[in-house]
C-alpha cells in the first residue's frame, strides 16, 4: 500500500507542477512571455491565477500529502535509521 501512495503522490505532485508551469497563470496582455511587446511594460503586477493553476496547487498538495503519509512510519521498518 505504501508503494502505491509513493507512486500516486509522485505522479500527482509532478502533474501539479507541470500544470502550474504551463497553464497556471494569466495576465491581461495575453501570454506572460509576450507582455512587454504588447503592453510596453512588464505586466507582472497584473498576474492572476487561472482555474488550471488552482487545480495544479491542489494536485501538488495532494501529492505531498500522499508521500508524507506513505513515509510516516518508515522509521519503524528501518529501526530508526
mmCIF file of the N, C-alpha and C atoms, coordinates in Angstrom:
data_MODEL
# 
_entry.id   MODEL 
# 
loop_
_atom_site.group_PDB 
_atom_site.id 
_atom_site.type_symbol 
_atom_site.label_atom_id 
_atom_site.label_alt_id 
_atom_site.label_comp_id 
_atom_site.label_asym_id 
_atom_site.label_entity_id 
_atom_site.label_seq_id 
_atom_site.pdbx_PDB_ins_code 
_atom_site.Cartn_x 
_atom_site.Cartn_y 
_atom_site.Cartn_z 
_atom_site.occupancy 
_atom_site.B_iso_or_equiv 
_atom_site.pdbx_formal_charge 
_atom_site.auth_seq_id 
_atom_site.auth_comp_id 
_atom_site.auth_asym_id 
_atom_site.auth_atom_id 
_atom_site.pdbx_PDB_model_num 
ATOM 1   N N  . UNK A 1 1  ? 0.818  -1.196 0.000   1.00 0.00 ? 1  UNK A N  1 
ATOM 2   C CA . UNK A 1 1  ? 0.000  0.000  0.000   1.00 0.00 ? 1  UNK A CA 1 
ATOM 3   C C  . UNK A 1 1  ? 0.862  1.260  0.000   1.00 0.00 ? 1  UNK A C  1 
ATOM 4   N N  . UNK A 1 2  ? 1.997  1.185  0.727   1.00 0.00 ? 2  UNK A N  1 
ATOM 5   C CA . UNK A 1 2  ? 2.873  2.365  0.770   1.00 0.00 ? 2  UNK A CA 1 
ATOM 6   C C  . UNK A 1 2  ? 3.454  2.687  -0.590  1.00 0.00 ? 2  UNK A C  1 
ATOM 7   N N  . UNK A 1 3  ? 3.787  1.643  -1.350  1.00 0.00 ? 3  UNK A N  1 
ATOM 8   C CA . UNK A 1 3  ? 4.354  1.872  -2.679  1.00 0.00 ? 3  UNK A CA 1 
ATOM 9   C C  . UNK A 1 3  ? 3.345  2.573  -3.578  1.00 0.00 ? 3  UNK A C  1 
ATOM 10  N N  . UNK A 1 4  ? 2.095  2.200  -3.466  1.00 0.00 ? 4  UNK A N  1 
ATOM 11  C CA . UNK A 1 4  ? 1.050  2.852  -4.259  1.00 0.00 ? 4  UNK A CA 1 
ATOM 12  C C  . UNK A 1 4  ? 0.924  4.319  -3.863  1.00 0.00 ? 4  UNK A C  1 
ATOM 13  N N  . UNK A 1 5  ? 1.003  4.612  -2.565  1.00 0.00 ? 5  UNK A N  1 
ATOM 14  C CA . UNK A 1 5  ? 0.932  6.005  -2.107  1.00 0.00 ? 5  UNK A CA 1 
ATOM 15  C C  . UNK A 1 5  ? 2.129  6.808  -2.612  1.00 0.00 ? 5  UNK A C  1 
ATOM 16  N N  . UNK A 1 6  ? 3.324  6.209  -2.575  1.00 0.00 ? 6  UNK A N  1 
ATOM 17  C CA . UNK A 1 6  ? 4.502  6.910  -3.094  1.00 0.00 ? 6  UNK A CA 1 
ATOM 18  C C  . UNK A 1 6  ? 4.337  7.234  -4.574  1.00 0.00 ? 6  UNK A C  1 
ATOM 19  N N  . UNK A 1 7  ? 3.938  6.233  -5.351  1.00 0.00 ? 7  UNK A N  1 
ATOM 20  C CA . UNK A 1 7  ? 3.800  6.441  -6.788  1.00 0.00 ? 7  UNK A CA 1 
ATOM 21  C C  . UNK A 1 7  ? 2.694  7.437  -7.118  1.00 0.00 ? 7  UNK A C  1 
ATOM 22  N N  . UNK A 1 8  ? 1.541  7.280  -6.473  1.00 0.00 ? 8  UNK A N  1 
ATOM 23  C CA . UNK A 1 8  ? 0.430  8.199  -6.728  1.00 0.00 ? 8  UNK A CA 1 
ATOM 24  C C  . UNK A 1 8  ? 0.793  9.622  -6.294  1.00 0.00 ? 8  UNK A C  1 
ATOM 25  N N  . UNK A 1 9  ? 1.483  9.745  -5.174  1.00 0.00 ? 9  UNK A N  1 
ATOM 26  C CA . UNK A 1 9  ? 1.906  11.065 -4.709  1.00 0.00 ? 9  UNK A CA 1 
ATOM 27  C C  . UNK A 1 9  ? 2.894  11.715 -5.656  1.00 0.00 ? 9  UNK A C  1 
ATOM 28  N N  . UNK A 1 10 ? 3.837  10.941 -6.161  1.00 0.00 ? 10 UNK A N  1 
ATOM 29  C CA . UNK A 1 10 ? 4.802  11.484 -7.110  1.00 0.00 ? 10 UNK A CA 1 
ATOM 30  C C  . UNK A 1 10 ? 4.164  11.909 -8.413  1.00 0.00 ? 10 UNK A C  1 
ATOM 31  N N  . UNK A 1 11 ? 3.236  11.107 -8.893  1.00 0.00 ? 11 UNK A N  1 
ATOM 32  C CA . UNK A 1 11 ? 2.533  11.453 -10.136 1.00 0.00 ? 11 UNK A CA 1 
ATOM 33  C C  . UNK A 1 11 ? 1.681  12.703 -9.935  1.00 0.00 ? 11 UNK A C  1 
ATOM 34  N N  . UNK A 1 12 ? 0.966  12.779 -8.820  1.00 0.00 ? 12 UNK A N  1 
ATOM 35  C CA . UNK A 1 12 ? 0.126  13.960 -8.543  1.00 0.00 ? 12 UNK A CA 1 
ATOM 36  C C  . UNK A 1 12 ? 0.966  15.223 -8.419  1.00 0.00 ? 12 UNK A C  1 
ATOM 37  N N  . UNK A 1 13 ? 2.059  15.133 -7.664  1.00 0.00 ? 13 UNK A N  1 
ATOM 38  C CA . UNK A 1 13 ? 2.912  16.310 -7.491  1.00 0.00 ? 13 UNK A CA 1 
ATOM 39  C C  . UNK A 1 13 ? 3.550  16.726 -8.812  1.00 0.00 ? 13 UNK A C  1 
ATOM 40  N N  . UNK A 1 14 ? 3.999  15.768 -9.600  1.00 0.00 ? 14 UNK A N  1 
ATOM 41  C CA . UNK A 1 14 ? 4.599  16.088 -10.886 1.00 0.00 ? 14 UNK A CA 1 
ATOM 42  C C  . UNK A 1 14 ? 3.618  16.727 -11.850 1.00 0.00 ? 14 UNK A C  1 
ATOM 43  N N  . UNK A 1 15 ? 2.415  16.164 -11.947 1.00 0.00 ? 15 UNK A N  1 
ATOM 44  C CA . UNK A 1 15 ? 1.393  16.750 -12.814 1.00 0.00 ? 15 UNK A CA 1 
ATOM 45  C C  . UNK A 1 15 ? 0.985  18.145 -12.341 1.00 0.00 ? 15 UNK A C  1 
ATOM 46  N N  . UNK A 1 16 ? 0.940  18.331 -11.024 1.00 0.00 ? 16 UNK A N  1 
ATOM 47  C CA . UNK A 1 16 ? 0.602  19.649 -10.492 1.00 0.00 ? 16 UNK A CA 1 
ATOM 48  C C  . UNK A 1 16 ? 1.645  20.694 -10.839 1.00 0.00 ? 16 UNK A C  1 
ATOM 49  N N  . UNK A 1 17 ? 2.916  20.327 -10.756 1.00 0.00 ? 17 UNK A N  1 
ATOM 50  C CA . UNK A 1 17 ? 3.981  21.277 -11.088 1.00 0.00 ? 17 UNK A CA 1 
ATOM 51  C C  . UNK A 1 17 ? 3.961  21.609 -12.572 1.00 0.00 ? 17 UNK A C  1 
ATOM 52  N N  . UNK A 1 18 ? 3.760  20.604 -13.411 1.00 0.00 ? 18 UNK A N  1 
ATOM 53  C CA . UNK A 1 18 ? 3.690  20.851 -14.855 1.00 0.00 ? 18 UNK A CA 1 
ATOM 54  C C  . UNK A 1 18 ? 2.479  21.720 -15.191 1.00 0.00 ? 18 UNK A C  1 
ATOM 55  N N  . UNK A 1 19 ? 1.354  21.460 -14.551 1.00 0.00 ? 19 UNK A N  1 
ATOM 56  C CA . UNK A 1 19 ? 0.149  22.264 -14.787 1.00 0.00 ? 19 UNK A CA 1 
ATOM 57  C C  . UNK A 1 19 ? 0.370  23.707 -14.366 1.00 0.00 ? 19 UNK A C  1 
ATOM 58  N N  . UNK A 1 20 ? 0.998  23.916 -13.213 1.00 0.00 ? 20 UNK A N  1 
ATOM 59  C CA . UNK A 1 20 ? 1.269  25.280 -12.759 1.00 0.00 ? 20 UNK A CA 1 
ATOM 60  C C  . UNK A 1 20 ? 2.222  26.003 -13.706 1.00 0.00 ? 20 UNK A C  1 
ATOM 61  N N  . UNK A 1 21 ? 3.260  25.303 -14.145 1.00 0.00 ? 21 UNK A N  1 
ATOM 62  C CA . UNK A 1 21 ? 4.246  25.946 -15.012 1.00 0.00 ? 21 UNK A CA 1 
ATOM 63  C C  . UNK A 1 21 ? 3.682  26.247 -16.402 1.00 0.00 ? 21 UNK A C  1 
ATOM 64  N N  . UNK A 1 22 ? 2.830  25.395 -16.909 1.00 0.00 ? 22 UNK A N  1 
ATOM 65  C CA . UNK A 1 22 ? 2.338  25.568 -18.280 1.00 0.00 ? 22 UNK A CA 1 
ATOM 66  C C  . UNK A 1 22 ? 1.082  26.429 -18.375 1.00 0.00 ? 22 UNK A C  1 
ATOM 67  N N  . UNK A 1 23 ? 0.116  26.192 -17.507 1.00 0.00 ? 23 UNK A N  1 
ATOM 68  C CA . UNK A 1 23 ? -1.197 26.835 -17.653 1.00 0.00 ? 23 UNK A CA 1 
ATOM 69  C C  . UNK A 1 23 ? -1.667 27.567 -16.393 1.00 0.00 ? 23 UNK A C  1 
ATOM 70  N N  . UNK A 1 24 ? -0.811 27.749 -15.428 1.00 0.00 ? 24 UNK A N  1 
ATOM 71  C CA . UNK A 1 24 ? -1.251 28.225 -14.128 1.00 0.00 ? 24 UNK A CA 1 
ATOM 72  C C  . UNK A 1 24 ? -1.520 29.705 -13.990 1.00 0.00 ? 24 UNK A C  1 
ATOM 73  N N  . UNK A 1 25 ? -0.945 30.532 -14.861 1.00 0.00 ? 25 UNK A N  1 
ATOM 74  C CA . UNK A 1 25 ? -1.044 31.972 -14.664 1.00 0.00 ? 25 UNK A CA 1 
ATOM 75  C C  . UNK A 1 25 ? -1.522 32.665 -15.929 1.00 0.00 ? 25 UNK A C  1 
ATOM 76  N N  . UNK A 1 26 ? -2.286 33.736 -15.738 1.00 0.00 ? 26 UNK A N  1 
ATOM 77  C CA . UNK A 1 26 ? -2.789 34.563 -16.840 1.00 0.00 ? 26 UNK A CA 1 
ATOM 78  C C  . UNK A 1 26 ? -2.490 36.016 -16.528 1.00 0.00 ? 26 UNK A C  1 
ATOM 79  N N  . UNK A 1 27 ? -2.483 36.838 -17.573 1.00 0.00 ? 27 UNK A N  1 
ATOM 80  C CA . UNK A 1 27 ? -2.411 38.277 -17.382 1.00 0.00 ? 27 UNK A CA 1 
ATOM 81  C C  . UNK A 1 27 ? -3.172 38.959 -18.506 1.00 0.00 ? 27 UNK A C  1 
ATOM 82  N N  . UNK A 1 28 ? -3.576 40.201 -18.310 1.00 0.00 ? 28 UNK A N  1 
ATOM 83  C CA . UNK A 1 28 ? -4.475 40.840 -19.262 1.00 0.00 ? 28 UNK A CA 1 
ATOM 84  C C  . UNK A 1 28 ? -3.882 41.046 -20.647 1.00 0.00 ? 28 UNK A C  1 
ATOM 85  N N  . UNK A 1 29 ? -2.579 41.093 -20.814 1.00 0.00 ? 29 UNK A N  1 
ATOM 86  C CA . UNK A 1 29 ? -1.970 41.374 -22.111 1.00 0.00 ? 29 UNK A CA 1 
ATOM 87  C C  . UNK A 1 29 ? -1.779 40.168 -22.990 1.00 0.00 ? 29 UNK A C  1 
ATOM 88  N N  . UNK A 1 30 ? -2.249 39.029 -22.588 1.00 0.00 ? 30 UNK A N  1 
ATOM 89  C CA . UNK A 1 30 ? -2.061 37.818 -23.369 1.00 0.00 ? 30 UNK A CA 1 
ATOM 90  C C  . UNK A 1 30 ? -1.083 36.884 -22.675 1.00 0.00 ? 30 UNK A C  1 
ATOM 91  N N  . UNK A 1 31 ? -0.179 36.299 -23.449 1.00 0.00 ? 31 UNK A N  1 
ATOM 92  C CA . UNK A 1 31 ? 0.787  35.385 -22.864 1.00 0.00 ? 31 UNK A CA 1 
ATOM 93  C C  . UNK A 1 31 ? 1.764  36.127 -21.964 1.00 0.00 ? 31 UNK A C  1 
ATOM 94  N N  . UNK A 1 32 ? 2.221  35.444 -20.944 1.00 0.00 ? 32 UNK A N  1 
ATOM 95  C CA . UNK A 1 32 ? 3.142  36.062 -19.989 1.00 0.00 ? 32 UNK A CA 1 
ATOM 96  C C  . UNK A 1 32 ? 4.437  36.454 -20.687 1.00 0.00 ? 32 UNK A C  1 
ATOM 97  N N  . UNK A 1 33 ? 4.916  35.638 -21.607 1.00 0.00 ? 33 UNK A N  1 
ATOM 98  C CA . UNK A 1 33 ? 6.183  35.910 -22.275 1.00 0.00 ? 33 UNK A CA 1 
ATOM 99  C C  . UNK A 1 33 ? 6.101  37.060 -23.278 1.00 0.00 ? 33 UNK A C  1 
ATOM 100 N N  . UNK A 1 34 ? 4.911  37.386 -23.759 1.00 0.00 ? 34 UNK A N  1 
ATOM 101 C CA . UNK A 1 34 ? 4.763  38.425 -24.776 1.00 0.00 ? 34 UNK A CA 1 
ATOM 102 C C  . UNK A 1 34 ? 4.222  39.729 -24.212 1.00 0.00 ? 34 UNK A C  1 
ATOM 103 N N  . UNK A 1 35 ? 4.174  39.914 -22.918 1.00 0.00 ? 35 UNK A N  1 
ATOM 104 C CA . UNK A 1 35 ? 3.534  41.097 -22.345 1.00 0.00 ? 35 UNK A CA 1 
ATOM 105 C C  . UNK A 1 35 ? 4.311  42.374 -22.628 1.00 0.00 ? 35 UNK A C  1 
ATOM 106 N N  . UNK A 1 36 ? 5.629  42.320 -22.672 1.00 0.00 ? 36 UNK A N  1 
ATOM 107 C CA . UNK A 1 36 ? 6.410  43.543 -22.869 1.00 0.00 ? 36 UNK A CA 1 
ATOM 108 C C  . UNK A 1 36 ? 6.183  44.116 -24.266 1.00 0.00 ? 36 UNK A C  1 
ATOM 109 N N  . UNK A 1 37 ? 6.128  43.262 -25.275 1.00 0.00 ? 37 UNK A N  1 
ATOM 110 C CA . UNK A 1 37 ? 5.945  43.758 -26.642 1.00 0.00 ? 37 UNK A CA 1 
ATOM 111 C C  . UNK A 1 37 ? 4.528  44.285 -26.868 1.00 0.00 ? 37 UNK A C  1 
ATOM 112 N N  . UNK A 1 38 ? 3.542  43.763 -26.167 1.00 0.00 ? 38 UNK A N  1 
ATOM 113 C CA . UNK A 1 38 ? 2.163  44.201 -26.371 1.00 0.00 ? 38 UNK A CA 1 
ATOM 114 C C  . UNK A 1 38 ? 1.787  45.377 -25.477 1.00 0.00 ? 38 UNK A C  1 
ATOM 115 N N  . UNK A 1 39 ? 2.217  45.361 -24.220 1.00 0.00 ? 39 UNK A N  1 
ATOM 116 C CA . UNK A 1 39 ? 1.801  46.390 -23.277 1.00 0.00 ? 39 UNK A CA 1 
ATOM 117 C C  . UNK A 1 39 ? 2.827  47.503 -23.113 1.00 0.00 ? 39 UNK A C  1 
ATOM 118 N N  . UNK A 1 40 ? 4.077  47.236 -23.458 1.00 0.00 ? 40 UNK A N  1 
ATOM 119 C CA . UNK A 1 40 ? 5.118  48.242 -23.300 1.00 0.00 ? 40 UNK A CA 1 
ATOM 120 C C  . UNK A 1 40 ? 5.706  48.281 -21.909 1.00 0.00 ? 40 UNK A C  1 
ATOM 121 N N  . UNK A 1 41 ? 5.274  47.397 -21.027 1.00 0.00 ? 41 UNK A N  1 
ATOM 122 C CA . UNK A 1 41 ? 5.831  47.306 -19.684 1.00 0.00 ? 41 UNK A CA 1 
ATOM 123 C C  . UNK A 1 41 ? 5.667  45.887 -19.188 1.00 0.00 ? 41 UNK A C  1 
ATOM 124 N N  . UNK A 1 42 ? 6.320  45.607 -18.120 1.00 0.00 ? 42 UNK A N  1 
ATOM 125 C CA . UNK A 1 42 ? 6.222  44.279 -17.534 1.00 0.00 ? 42 UNK A CA 1 
ATOM 126 C C  . UNK A 1 42 ? 4.896  44.186 -16.780 1.00 0.00 ? 42 UNK A C  1 
ATOM 127 N N  . UNK A 1 43 ? 4.045  43.256 -17.171 1.00 0.00 ? 43 UNK A N  1 
ATOM 128 C CA . UNK A 1 43 ? 2.701  43.163 -16.600 1.00 0.00 ? 43 UNK A CA 1 
ATOM 129 C C  . UNK A 1 43 ? 2.626  42.186 -15.434 1.00 0.00 ? 43 UNK A C  1 
ATOM 130 N N  . UNK A 1 44 ? 3.729  41.954 -14.747 1.00 0.00 ? 44 UNK A N  1 
ATOM 131 C CA . UNK A 1 44 ? 3.699  41.025 -13.620 1.00 0.00 ? 44 UNK A CA 1 
ATOM 132 C C  . UNK A 1 44 ? 2.770  41.458 -12.494 1.00 0.00 ? 44 UNK A C  1 
ATOM 133 N N  . UNK A 1 45 ? 2.586  42.764 -12.210 1.00 0.00 ? 45 UNK A N  1 
ATOM 134 C CA . UNK A 1 45 ? 1.619  43.112 -11.167 1.00 0.00 ? 45 UNK A CA 1 
ATOM 135 C C  . UNK A 1 45 ? 0.179  42.691 -11.503 1.00 0.00 ? 45 UNK A C  1 
ATOM 136 N N  . UNK A 1 46 ? -0.132 42.518 -12.783 1.00 0.00 ? 46 UNK A N  1 
ATOM 137 C CA . UNK A 1 46 ? -1.465 42.094 -13.182 1.00 0.00 ? 46 UNK A CA 1 
ATOM 138 C C  . UNK A 1 46 ? -1.601 40.592 -13.313 1.00 0.00 ? 46 UNK A C  1 
ATOM 139 N N  . UNK A 1 47 ? -0.623 39.843 -12.849 1.00 0.00 ? 47 UNK A N  1 
ATOM 140 C CA . UNK A 1 47 ? -0.629 38.393 -12.971 1.00 0.00 ? 47 UNK A CA 1 
ATOM 141 C C  . UNK A 1 47 ? -1.706 37.784 -12.084 1.00 0.00 ? 47 UNK A C  1 
ATOM 142 N N  . UNK A 1 48 ? -2.502 36.911 -12.645 1.00 0.00 ? 48 UNK A N  1 
ATOM 143 C CA . UNK A 1 48 ? -3.565 36.237 -11.889 1.00 0.00 ? 48 UNK A CA 1 
ATOM 144 C C  . UNK A 1 48 ? -3.439 34.737 -12.060 1.00 0.00 ? 48 UNK A C  1 
ATOM 145 N N  . UNK A 1 49 ? -4.037 33.996 -11.163 1.00 0.00 ? 49 UNK A N  1 
ATOM 146 C CA . UNK A 1 49 ? -4.015 32.543 -11.257 1.00 0.00 ? 49 UNK A CA 1 
ATOM 147 C C  . UNK A 1 49 ? -5.270 32.072 -11.971 1.00 0.00 ? 49 UNK A C  1 
ATOM 148 N N  . UNK A 1 50 ? -5.077 31.210 -12.945 1.00 0.00 ? 50 UNK A N  1 
ATOM 149 C CA . UNK A 1 50 ? -6.216 30.671 -13.692 1.00 0.00 ? 50 UNK A CA 1 
ATOM 150 C C  . UNK A 1 50 ? -6.824 29.495 -12.932 1.00 0.00 ? 50 UNK A C  1 
ATOM 151 N N  . UNK A 1 51 ? -7.906 28.961 -13.467 1.00 0.00 ? 51 UNK A N  1 
ATOM 152 C CA . UNK A 1 51 ? -8.526 27.794 -12.828 1.00 0.00 ? 51 UNK A CA 1 
ATOM 153 C C  . UNK A 1 51 ? -7.607 26.576 -12.918 1.00 0.00 ? 51 UNK A C  1 
ATOM 154 N N  . UNK A 1 52 ? -6.816 26.491 -13.979 1.00 0.00 ? 52 UNK A N  1 
ATOM 155 C CA . UNK A 1 52 ? -5.833 25.404 -14.078 1.00 0.00 ? 52 UNK A CA 1 
ATOM 156 C C  . UNK A 1 52 ? -4.763 25.537 -12.999 1.00 0.00 ? 52 UNK A C  1 
ATOM 157 N N  . UNK A 1 53 ? -4.440 26.766 -12.632 1.00 0.00 ? 53 UNK A N  1 
ATOM 158 C CA . UNK A 1 53 ? -3.476 26.980 -11.556 1.00 0.00 ? 53 UNK A CA 1 
ATOM 159 C C  . UNK A 1 53 ? -4.000 26.483 -10.218 1.00 0.00 ? 53 UNK A C  1 
ATOM 160 N N  . UNK A 1 54 ? -5.275 26.660 -9.978  1.00 0.00 ? 54 UNK A N  1 
ATOM 161 C CA . UNK A 1 54 ? -5.872 26.157 -8.740  1.00 0.00 ? 54 UNK A CA 1 
ATOM 162 C C  . UNK A 1 54 ? -5.845 24.635 -8.700  1.00 0.00 ? 54 UNK A C  1 
ATOM 163 N N  . UNK A 1 55 ? -6.128 24.018 -9.840  1.00 0.00 ? 55 UNK A N  1 
ATOM 164 C CA . UNK A 1 55 ? -6.066 22.559 -9.914  1.00 0.00 ? 55 UNK A CA 1 
ATOM 165 C C  . UNK A 1 55 ? -4.639 22.084 -9.699  1.00 0.00 ? 55 UNK A C  1 
ATOM 166 N N  . UNK A 1 56 ? -3.669 22.800 -10.266 1.00 0.00 ? 56 UNK A N  1 
ATOM 167 C CA . UNK A 1 56 ? -2.268 22.452 -10.071 1.00 0.00 ? 56 UNK A CA 1 
ATOM 168 C C  . UNK A 1 56 ? -1.847 22.523 -8.615  1.00 0.00 ? 56 UNK A C  1 
ATOM 169 N N  . UNK A 1 57 ? -2.280 23.554 -7.915  1.00 0.00 ? 57 UNK A N  1 
ATOM 170 C CA . UNK A 1 57 ? -1.962 23.669 -6.484  1.00 0.00 ? 57 UNK A CA 1 
ATOM 171 C C  . UNK A 1 57 ? -2.577 22.527 -5.689  1.00 0.00 ? 57 UNK A C  1 
ATOM 172 N N  . UNK A 1 58 ? -3.804 22.170 -6.021  1.00 0.00 ? 58 UNK A N  1 
ATOM 173 C CA . UNK A 1 58 ? -4.464 21.057 -5.326  1.00 0.00 ? 58 UNK A CA 1 
ATOM 174 C C  . UNK A 1 58 ? -3.714 19.760 -5.592  1.00 0.00 ? 58 UNK A C  1 
ATOM 175 N N  . UNK A 1 59 ? -3.266 19.538 -6.828  1.00 0.00 ? 59 UNK A N  1 
ATOM 176 C CA . UNK A 1 59 ? -2.525 18.320 -7.153  1.00 0.00 ? 59 UNK A CA 1 
ATOM 177 C C  . UNK A 1 59 ? -1.189 18.257 -6.412  1.00 0.00 ? 59 UNK A C  1 
ATOM 178 N N  . UNK A 1 60 ? -0.491 19.383 -6.313  1.00 0.00 ? 60 UNK A N  1 
ATOM 179 C CA . UNK A 1 60 ? 0.773  19.403 -5.577  1.00 0.00 ? 60 UNK A CA 1 
ATOM 180 C C  . UNK A 1 60 ? 0.528  19.103 -4.099  1.00 0.00 ? 60 UNK A C  1 
ATOM 181 N N  . UNK A 1 61 ? -0.491 19.718 -3.512  1.00 0.00 ? 61 UNK A N  1 
ATOM 182 C CA . UNK A 1 61 ? -0.792 19.474 -2.099  1.00 0.00 ? 61 UNK A CA 1 
ATOM 183 C C  . UNK A 1 61 ? -1.210 18.023 -1.867  1.00 0.00 ? 61 UNK A C  1 
ATOM 184 N N  . UNK A 1 62 ? -2.020 17.472 -2.753  1.00 0.00 ? 62 UNK A N  1 
ATOM 185 C CA . UNK A 1 62 ? -2.439 16.073 -2.631  1.00 0.00 ? 62 UNK A CA 1 
ATOM 186 C C  . UNK A 1 62 ? -1.241 15.135 -2.765  1.00 0.00 ? 62 UNK A C  1 
ATOM 187 N N  . UNK A 1 63 ? -0.378 15.399 -3.726  1.00 0.00 ? 63 UNK A N  1 
ATOM 188 C CA . UNK A 1 63 ? 0.808  14.576 -3.901  1.00 0.00 ? 63 UNK A CA 1 
ATOM 189 C C  . UNK A 1 63 ? 1.734  14.624 -2.695  1.00 0.00 ? 63 UNK A C  1 
ATOM 190 N N  . UNK A 1 64 ? 1.933  15.818 -2.143  1.00 0.00 ? 64 UNK A N  1 
ATOM 191 C CA . UNK A 1 64 ? 2.770  15.938 -0.950  1.00 0.00 ? 64 UNK A CA 1 
ATOM 192 C C  . UNK A 1 64 ? 2.148  15.190 0.223   1.00 0.00 ? 64 UNK A C  1 
ATOM 193 N N  . UNK A 1 65 ? 0.846  15.300 0.390   1.00 0.00 ? 65 UNK A N  1 
ATOM 194 C CA . UNK A 1 65 ? 0.175  14.607 1.490   1.00 0.00 ? 65 UNK A CA 1 
ATOM 195 C C  . UNK A 1 65 ? 0.313  13.092 1.353   1.00 0.00 ? 65 UNK A C  1 
ATOM 196 N N  . UNK A 1 66 ? 0.136  12.578 0.130   1.00 0.00 ? 66 UNK A N  1 
ATOM 197 C CA . UNK A 1 66 ? 0.262  11.136 -0.083  1.00 0.00 ? 66 UNK A CA 1 
ATOM 198 C C  . UNK A 1 66 ? 1.671  10.642 0.218   1.00 0.00 ? 66 UNK A C  1 
ATOM 199 N N  . UNK A 1 67 ? 2.678  11.388 -0.216  1.00 0.00 ? 67 UNK A N  1 
ATOM 200 C CA . UNK A 1 67 ? 4.051  10.956 0.034   1.00 0.00 ? 67 UNK A CA 1 
ATOM 201 C C  . UNK A 1 67 ? 4.426  11.067 1.509   1.00 0.00 ? 67 UNK A C  1 
ATOM 202 N N  . UNK A 1 68 ? 3.938  12.090 2.184   1.00 0.00 ? 68 UNK A N  1 
ATOM 203 C CA . UNK A 1 68 ? 4.194  12.228 3.623   1.00 0.00 ? 68 UNK A CA 1 
ATOM 204 C C  . UNK A 1 68 ? 3.508  11.107 4.387   1.00 0.00 ? 68 UNK A C  1 
ATOM 205 N N  . UNK A 1 69 ? 2.287  10.787 4.000   1.00 0.00 ? 69 UNK A N  1 
ATOM 206 C CA . UNK A 1 69 ? 1.557  9.703  4.659   1.00 0.00 ? 69 UNK A CA 1 
ATOM 207 C C  . UNK A 1 69 ? 2.261  8.364  4.441   1.00 0.00 ? 69 UNK A C  1 
ATOM 208 N N  . UNK A 1 70 ? 2.798  8.140  3.254   1.00 0.00 ? 70 UNK A N  1 
ATOM 209 C CA . UNK A 1 70 ? 3.493  6.884  2.967   1.00 0.00 ? 70 UNK A CA 1 
ATOM 210 C C  . UNK A 1 70 ? 4.782  6.756  3.771   1.00 0.00 ? 70 UNK A C  1 
ATOM 211 N N  . UNK A 1 71 ? 5.436  7.860  4.070   1.00 0.00 ? 71 UNK A N  1 
ATOM 212 C CA . UNK A 1 71 ? 6.704  7.831  4.790   1.00 0.00 ? 71 UNK A CA 1 
ATOM 213 C C  . UNK A 1 71 ? 6.560  8.023  6.296   1.00 0.00 ? 71 UNK A C  1 
ATOM 214 N N  . UNK A 1 72 ? 5.344  8.156  6.787   1.00 0.00 ? 72 UNK A N  1 
ATOM 215 C CA . UNK A 1 72 ? 5.133  8.475  8.203   1.00 0.00 ? 72 UNK A CA 1 
ATOM 216 C C  . UNK A 1 72 ? 5.654  7.393  9.139   1.00 0.00 ? 72 UNK A C  1 
ATOM 217 N N  . UNK A 1 73 ? 5.592  6.145  8.747   1.00 0.00 ? 73 UNK A N  1 
ATOM 218 C CA . UNK A 1 73 ? 6.026  5.065  9.638   1.00 0.00 ? 73 UNK A CA 1 
ATOM 219 C C  . UNK A 1 73 ? 7.244  4.316  9.090   1.00 0.00 ? 73 UNK A C  1 
ATOM 220 N N  . UNK A 1 74 ? 7.982  4.930  8.182   1.00 0.00 ? 74 UNK A N  1 
ATOM 221 C CA . UNK A 1 74 ? 9.142  4.269  7.597   1.00 0.00 ? 74 UNK A CA 1 
ATOM 222 C C  . UNK A 1 74 ? 10.235 4.008  8.643   1.00 0.00 ? 74 UNK A C  1 
ATOM 223 N N  . UNK A 1 75 ? 10.310 4.807  9.683   1.00 0.00 ? 75 UNK A N  1 
ATOM 224 C CA . UNK A 1 75 ? 11.332 4.627  10.707  1.00 0.00 ? 75 UNK A CA 1 
ATOM 225 C C  . UNK A 1 75 ? 11.147 3.311  11.459  1.00 0.00 ? 75 UNK A C  1 
ATOM 226 N N  . UNK A 1 76 ? 9.915  2.809  11.516  1.00 0.00 ? 76 UNK A N  1 
ATOM 227 C CA . UNK A 1 76 ? 9.677  1.538  12.212  1.00 0.00 ? 76 UNK A CA 1 
ATOM 228 C C  . UNK A 1 76 ? 10.298 0.359  11.464  1.00 0.00 ? 76 UNK A C  1 
ATOM 229 N N  . UNK A 1 77 ? 10.290 0.417  10.152  1.00 0.00 ? 77 UNK A N  1 
ATOM 230 C CA . UNK A 1 77 ? 10.846 -0.670 9.359   1.00 0.00 ? 77 UNK A CA 1 
ATOM 231 C C  . UNK A 1 77 ? 12.354 -0.631 9.266   1.00 0.00 ? 77 UNK A C  1 
ATOM 232 N N  . UNK A 1 78 ? 12.947 0.529  9.429   1.00 0.00 ? 78 UNK A N  1 
ATOM 233 C CA . UNK A 1 78 ? 14.392 0.647  9.317   1.00 0.00 ? 78 UNK A CA 1 
ATOM 234 C C  . UNK A 1 78 ? 15.096 0.619  10.663  1.00 0.00 ? 78 UNK A C  1 
ATOM 235 N N  . UNK A 1 79 ? 14.374 0.530  11.735  1.00 0.00 ? 79 UNK A N  1 
ATOM 236 C CA . UNK A 1 79 ? 14.987 0.520  13.061  1.00 0.00 ? 79 UNK A CA 1 
ATOM 237 C C  . UNK A 1 79 ? 15.442 1.894  13.514  1.00 0.00 ? 79 UNK A C  1 
ATOM 238 N N  . UNK A 1 80 ? 14.892 2.936  12.960  1.00 0.00 ? 80 UNK A N  1 
ATOM 239 C CA . UNK A 1 80 ? 15.235 4.291  13.356  1.00 0.00 ? 80 UNK A CA 1 
ATOM 240 C C  . UNK A 1 80 ? 16.267 4.963  12.482  1.00 0.00 ? 80 UNK A C  1 
ATOM 241 N N  . UNK A 1 81 ? 16.696 4.305  11.420  1.00 0.00 ? 81 UNK A N  1 
ATOM 242 C CA . UNK A 1 81 ? 17.712 4.906  10.548  1.00 0.00 ? 81 UNK A CA 1 
ATOM 243 C C  . UNK A 1 81 ? 17.096 5.444  9.299   1.00 0.00 ? 81 UNK A C  1 
# 
